[in-house]
């Protein structure tokens, strides 16, 4: 674990004018709660802004990259890029987790590797970068670390696992699928949903996500793996 954000800036070749803003992007609410007498701000507001900036920049990229795709397909592509599993992969590739300031309790329970936390940190970093250096630098960062991966063959697929699962079960007359939200956990700003997909009394898959739809997609993906269907 490293909290030296100078190393991160060097590795990204991005140097913040307002270093306090960068620190805030990597400060979890649990750290602020345990250091109430310090001048600390958590990253939740930056996460809110970063989410909006990501929606805009990813939409712009897809609009330019796919001039012949209809709106519905572009929407699905965007959802596949900005969903939690994708954001976690981007954060892990950049080793963002090691720079997060966490409270002791969150650290002891493995919070540093928690998918929702990593996805939130990626969004808060984007928010901080936008405030510090503007949209053009955000575009350059995403082009280098996100869009370059998405443009590779097979990387930009619409991972609609629910549709694939439905089509397969219908083709093989397997029965009706039912999705159930079996658990909601975490505070309101970090809510996680747990979904299961059932066929009769049998649970075919289980998934988690920051929305009910995302949890259902992850459950469907697990079900596809279980009944040995390639996801691509």
TIVEXMI-822318 format. One record per residue (C-alpha): x, y, z; residue in three letters. Coordinates in steps of 0.2 Angstrom, whole numbers, always signed. Layout:
N
{xx: X, yy: Y, zz: Z, res: ALA};
...
***
This chain:
232
{xx: +0, yy: +0, zz: +0, res: UNK};
{xx: +6, yy: +18, zz: -4, res: UNK};
{xx: -2, yy: +34, zz: +0, res: UNK};
{xx: +12, yy: +44, zz: -9, res: UNK};
{xx: +2, yy: +52, zz: -23, res: UNK};
{xx: +17, yy: +60, zz: -31, res: UNK};
{xx: +22, yy: +42, zz: -37, res: UNK};
{xx: +4, yy: +41, zz: -45, res: UNK};
{xx: +6, yy: +58, zz: -54, res: UNK};
{xx: +23, yy: +52, zz: -60, res: UNK};
{xx: +16, yy: +36, zz: -67, res: UNK};
{xx: +2, yy: +44, zz: -76, res: UNK};
{xx: +12, yy: +59, zz: -81, res: UNK};
{xx: -1, yy: +70, zz: -74, res: UNK};
{xx: +3, yy: +84, zz: -61, res: UNK};
{xx: -11, yy: +92, zz: -52, res: UNK};
{xx: -11, yy: +110, zz: -49, res: UNK};
{xx: -22, yy: +108, zz: -33, res: UNK};
{xx: -14, yy: +93, zz: -24, res: UNK};
{xx: -27, yy: +94, zz: -11, res: UNK};
{xx: -40, yy: +90, zz: -24, res: UNK};
{xx: -31, yy: +74, zz: -29, res: UNK};
{xx: -30, yy: +69, zz: -11, res: UNK};
{xx: -48, yy: +71, zz: -9, res: UNK};
{xx: -52, yy: +60, zz: -24, res: UNK};
{xx: -43, yy: +46, zz: -14, res: UNK};
{xx: -50, yy: +49, zz: +3, res: UNK};
{xx: -64, yy: +37, zz: +8, res: UNK};
{xx: -78, yy: +43, zz: +20, res: UNK};
{xx: -72, yy: +30, zz: +33, res: UNK};
{xx: -55, yy: +39, zz: +34, res: UNK};
{xx: -64, yy: +56, zz: +37, res: UNK};
{xx: -75, yy: +49, zz: +51, res: UNK};
{xx: -60, yy: +43, zz: +60, res: UNK};
{xx: -51, yy: +59, zz: +58, res: UNK};
{xx: -64, yy: +72, zz: +62, res: UNK};
{xx: -52, yy: +85, zz: +69, res: UNK};
{xx: -42, yy: +86, zz: +53, res: UNK};
{xx: -45, yy: +96, zz: +37, res: UNK};
{xx: -51, yy: +81, zz: +27, res: UNK};
{xx: -64, yy: +79, zz: +14, res: UNK};
{xx: -71, yy: +63, zz: +7, res: UNK};
{xx: -72, yy: +59, zz: -11, res: UNK};
{xx: -91, yy: +57, zz: -13, res: UNK};
{xx: -95, yy: +74, zz: -21, res: UNK};
{xx: -80, yy: +71, zz: -33, res: UNK};
{xx: -88, yy: +54, zz: -37, res: UNK};
{xx: -104, yy: +63, zz: -41, res: UNK};
{xx: -96, yy: +75, zz: -53, res: UNK};
{xx: -84, yy: +61, zz: -61, res: UNK};
{xx: -99, yy: +50, zz: -65, res: UNK};
{xx: -107, yy: +64, zz: -75, res: UNK};
{xx: -90, yy: +68, zz: -84, res: UNK};
{xx: -88, yy: +50, zz: -88, res: UNK};
{xx: -106, yy: +49, zz: -95, res: UNK};
{xx: -102, yy: +64, zz: -107, res: UNK};
{xx: -85, yy: +59, zz: -113, res: UNK};
{xx: -89, yy: +41, zz: -116, res: UNK};
{xx: -105, yy: +46, zz: -125, res: UNK};
{xx: -95, yy: +58, zz: -136, res: UNK};
{xx: -82, yy: +44, zz: -139, res: UNK};
{xx: -95, yy: +32, zz: -145, res: UNK};
{xx: -104, yy: +45, zz: -155, res: UNK};
{xx: -89, yy: +49, zz: -165, res: UNK};
{xx: -82, yy: +30, zz: -166, res: UNK};
{xx: -99, yy: +23, zz: -172, res: UNK};
{xx: -108, yy: +35, zz: -184, res: UNK};
{xx: -120, yy: +22, zz: -190, res: UNK};
{xx: -125, yy: +14, zz: -174, res: UNK};
{xx: -143, yy: +19, zz: -168, res: UNK};
{xx: -146, yy: +27, zz: -151, res: UNK};
{xx: -151, yy: +11, zz: -142, res: UNK};
{xx: -135, yy: +2, zz: -146, res: UNK};
{xx: -125, yy: +17, zz: -141, res: UNK};
{xx: -134, yy: +17, zz: -124, res: UNK};
{xx: -130, yy: -1, zz: -121, res: UNK};
{xx: -112, yy: +1, zz: -126, res: UNK};
{xx: -110, yy: +16, zz: -114, res: UNK};
{xx: -118, yy: +6, zz: -100, res: UNK};
{xx: -106, yy: -8, zz: -103, res: UNK};
{xx: -91, yy: +4, zz: -102, res: UNK};
{xx: -97, yy: +14, zz: -86, res: UNK};
{xx: -104, yy: -1, zz: -76, res: UNK};
{xx: -95, yy: -6, zz: -60, res: UNK};
{xx: -86, yy: -21, zz: -67, res: UNK};
{xx: -78, yy: -10, zz: -81, res: UNK};
{xx: -73, yy: +4, zz: -69, res: UNK};
{xx: -65, yy: -8, zz: -57, res: UNK};
{xx: -54, yy: -15, zz: -71, res: UNK};
{xx: -48, yy: +2, zz: -75, res: UNK};
{xx: -45, yy: +6, zz: -57, res: UNK};
{xx: -36, yy: -10, zz: -54, res: UNK};
{xx: -25, yy: -8, zz: -70, res: UNK};
{xx: -19, yy: +9, zz: -63, res: UNK};
{xx: -17, yy: +2, zz: -45, res: UNK};
{xx: -29, yy: +15, zz: -38, res: UNK};
{xx: -33, yy: +4, zz: -23, res: UNK};
{xx: -16, yy: +6, zz: -15, res: UNK};
{xx: -18, yy: +25, zz: -14, res: UNK};
{xx: -34, yy: +26, zz: -5, res: UNK};
{xx: -35, yy: +33, zz: +12, res: UNK};
{xx: -46, yy: +22, zz: +23, res: UNK};
{xx: -52, yy: +20, zz: +40, res: UNK};
{xx: -45, yy: +6, zz: +51, res: UNK};
{xx: -62, yy: -3, zz: +51, res: UNK};
{xx: -64, yy: -2, zz: +32, res: UNK};
{xx: -46, yy: -8, zz: +30, res: UNK};
{xx: -47, yy: -23, zz: +41, res: UNK};
{xx: -63, yy: -29, zz: +32, res: UNK};
{xx: -54, yy: -28, zz: +15, res: UNK};
{xx: -62, yy: -12, zz: +9, res: UNK};
{xx: -47, yy: -8, zz: -2, res: UNK};
{xx: -51, yy: -22, zz: -14, res: UNK};
{xx: -70, yy: -19, zz: -13, res: UNK};
{xx: -77, yy: -17, zz: -31, res: UNK};
{xx: -89, yy: -3, zz: -27, res: UNK};
{xx: -75, yy: +7, zz: -18, res: UNK};
{xx: -63, yy: +5, zz: -33, res: UNK};
{xx: -76, yy: +10, zz: -45, res: UNK};
{xx: -80, yy: +25, zz: -35, res: UNK};
{xx: -62, yy: +30, zz: -33, res: UNK};
{xx: -60, yy: +30, zz: -52, res: UNK};
{xx: -75, yy: +41, zz: -54, res: UNK};
{xx: -69, yy: +53, zz: -41, res: UNK};
{xx: -52, yy: +54, zz: -49, res: UNK};
{xx: -61, yy: +59, zz: -65, res: UNK};
{xx: -70, yy: +72, zz: -56, res: UNK};
{xx: -54, yy: +79, zz: -48, res: UNK};
{xx: -45, yy: +79, zz: -65, res: UNK};
{xx: -59, yy: +88, zz: -73, res: UNK};
{xx: -59, yy: +102, zz: -60, res: UNK};
{xx: -40, yy: +104, zz: -60, res: UNK};
{xx: -36, yy: +103, zz: -78, res: UNK};
{xx: -52, yy: +103, zz: -88, res: UNK};
{xx: -61, yy: +92, zz: -101, res: UNK};
{xx: -47, yy: +90, zz: -113, res: UNK};
{xx: -35, yy: +83, zz: -101, res: UNK};
{xx: -49, yy: +71, zz: -96, res: UNK};
{xx: -52, yy: +66, zz: -114, res: UNK};
{xx: -33, yy: +63, zz: -116, res: UNK};
{xx: -32, yy: +52, zz: -100, res: UNK};
{xx: -47, yy: +41, zz: -105, res: UNK};
{xx: -40, yy: +40, zz: -123, res: UNK};
{xx: -24, yy: +33, zz: -116, res: UNK};
{xx: -31, yy: +22, zz: -102, res: UNK};
{xx: -49, yy: +17, zz: -107, res: UNK};
{xx: -53, yy: +20, zz: -125, res: UNK};
{xx: -37, yy: +12, zz: -131, res: UNK};
{xx: -42, yy: -4, zz: -123, res: UNK};
{xx: -60, yy: -3, zz: -130, res: UNK};
{xx: -55, yy: -1, zz: -148, res: UNK};
{xx: -46, yy: -18, zz: -148, res: UNK};
{xx: -55, yy: -32, zz: -157, res: UNK};
{xx: -68, yy: -39, zz: -146, res: UNK};
{xx: -66, yy: -27, zz: -132, res: UNK};
{xx: -82, yy: -17, zz: -136, res: UNK};
{xx: -96, yy: -30, zz: -135, res: UNK};
{xx: -113, yy: -27, zz: -128, res: UNK};
{xx: -113, yy: -39, zz: -113, res: UNK};
{xx: -132, yy: -41, zz: -112, res: UNK};
{xx: -131, yy: -57, zz: -102, res: UNK};
{xx: -149, yy: -57, zz: -98, res: UNK};
{xx: -154, yy: -57, zz: -116, res: UNK};
{xx: -142, yy: -71, zz: -120, res: UNK};
{xx: -148, yy: -82, zz: -106, res: UNK};
{xx: -166, yy: -79, zz: -110, res: UNK};
{xx: -163, yy: -84, zz: -129, res: UNK};
{xx: -154, yy: -100, zz: -124, res: UNK};
{xx: -167, yy: -106, zz: -111, res: UNK};
{xx: -181, yy: -102, zz: -124, res: UNK};
{xx: -172, yy: -111, zz: -138, res: UNK};
{xx: -170, yy: -127, zz: -127, res: UNK};
{xx: -187, yy: -126, zz: -119, res: UNK};
{xx: -179, yy: -125, zz: -102, res: UNK};
{xx: -193, yy: -116, zz: -93, res: UNK};
{xx: -196, yy: -98, zz: -86, res: UNK};
{xx: -183, yy: -87, zz: -78, res: UNK};
{xx: -186, yy: -77, zz: -63, res: UNK};
{xx: -174, yy: -63, zz: -55, res: UNK};
{xx: -175, yy: -60, zz: -37, res: UNK};
{xx: -166, yy: -46, zz: -27, res: UNK};
{xx: -161, yy: -56, zz: -11, res: UNK};
{xx: -151, yy: -43, zz: -2, res: UNK};
{xx: -148, yy: -24, zz: -1, res: UNK};
{xx: -133, yy: -19, zz: +9, res: UNK};
{xx: -122, yy: -4, zz: +12, res: UNK};
{xx: -126, yy: +15, zz: +16, res: UNK};
{xx: -137, yy: +24, zz: +4, res: UNK};
{xx: -122, yy: +32, zz: -6, res: UNK};
{xx: -114, yy: +15, zz: -8, res: UNK};
{xx: -129, yy: +4, zz: -10, res: UNK};
{xx: -125, yy: -14, zz: -17, res: UNK};
{xx: -139, yy: -26, zz: -23, res: UNK};
{xx: -138, yy: -45, zz: -23, res: UNK};
{xx: -148, yy: -53, zz: -37, res: UNK};
{xx: -152, yy: -72, zz: -40, res: UNK};
{xx: -159, yy: -79, zz: -56, res: UNK};
{xx: -170, yy: -94, zz: -54, res: UNK};
{xx: -178, yy: -107, zz: -64, res: UNK};
{xx: -191, yy: -115, zz: -54, res: UNK};
{xx: -183, yy: -119, zz: -37, res: UNK};
{xx: -165, yy: -120, zz: -44, res: UNK};
{xx: -154, yy: -105, zz: -42, res: UNK};
{xx: -144, yy: -103, zz: -59, res: UNK};
{xx: -133, yy: -88, zz: -54, res: UNK};
{xx: -130, yy: -75, zz: -42, res: UNK};
{xx: -123, yy: -57, zz: -44, res: UNK};
{xx: -120, yy: -40, zz: -36, res: UNK};
{xx: -120, yy: -23, zz: -42, res: UNK};
{xx: -123, yy: -4, zz: -38, res: UNK};
{xx: -140, yy: -5, zz: -46, res: UNK};
{xx: -153, yy: -19, zz: -48, res: UNK};
{xx: -151, yy: -20, zz: -66, res: UNK};
{xx: -132, yy: -22, zz: -64, res: UNK};
{xx: -134, yy: -36, zz: -51, res: UNK};
{xx: -146, yy: -45, zz: -63, res: UNK};
{xx: -134, yy: -44, zz: -77, res: UNK};
{xx: -120, yy: -52, zz: -66, res: UNK};
{xx: -132, yy: -66, zz: -60, res: UNK};
{xx: -136, yy: -70, zz: -78, res: UNK};
{xx: -117, yy: -70, zz: -83, res: UNK};
{xx: -114, yy: -83, zz: -69, res: UNK};
{xx: -129, yy: -93, zz: -75, res: UNK};
{xx: -122, yy: -93, zz: -93, res: UNK};
{xx: -105, yy: -99, zz: -86, res: UNK};
{xx: -113, yy: -113, zz: -76, res: UNK};
{xx: -123, yy: -120, zz: -91, res: UNK};
{xx: -107, yy: -118, zz: -102, res: UNK};
{xx: -111, yy: -105, zz: -114, res: UNK};
{xx: -98, yy: -94, zz: -121, res: UNK};
{xx: -101, yy: -76, zz: -116, res: UNK};
{xx: -93, yy: -69, zz: -132, res: UNK};
***
